[in-house]
Amino acid sequence: MEELMKELNSIKKYIPYNTYRTIKGQMKSGNMAAARTGINRIKKRVEGQAYGHTCN
C-alpha cells in the first residue's frame, strides 16, 4: 500500500481532488487492483501529455 500511495502522491497535481480521494479510498478498503488500474490510467494520460499528445 505504501508503494501505491507514493505513486498516487506523485501524480496528485495532475488529477482532480475527488479522483485522488476515490483512489485513496479504494486502497484503504483493500481494493488494490482497482487503485492500481486508476493510477496506471492516469500515468498513461499524463505521459501522453508530456509528449504533446492530447487524444488519449
N, C-alpha and C positions, 0 to 999 in steps of 0.2 A: 504494500500500500504506500509506503514511503516513496518508492521509485515513481509510482504514478502521480503522487502529489507533487513531486519535483517537476515532472513533465507538465502537469497542469499549471503550476505556478509559472513555468517558463513561457507558456502561451497565453497567460491570463490577459495580457494587454491587447490581444488580438480578438478576444471574444466578449460578447455581452455578459453582464454580471449574472443574469439568470441562467445562462448556459454554464457558467462556472459553478454556480450553486447546484445545478442539476447533476453535473458530473461528480461533484464532491459528494452529493447525497447518494449517488449510485455506489461510490466507493465505500461510504460508511455502512450502507445496507448489505455490502458483500457482493454486489453485482459487478465484479471486476471486468468481466467480459464486455459489458455494455460501456463501462467507463473507458476501457481501452479502445473500443471502436470509436467512441466520440472523440477521444484525443487524437487518434490516427486520422480521422476525417478532417479535423481542424488543422493538424500539422500539414496534411496534404494541400489544403486550401491555402494556408499561409505560405507554404513553399512555392506554390504556383504563382502567387502574387509577387514573390521576391524576384521572379524572372519575367515579370510583366504579363503573365497570363492571367486573365480575369474570368475566363469561361470554364471554371472548374465545377 
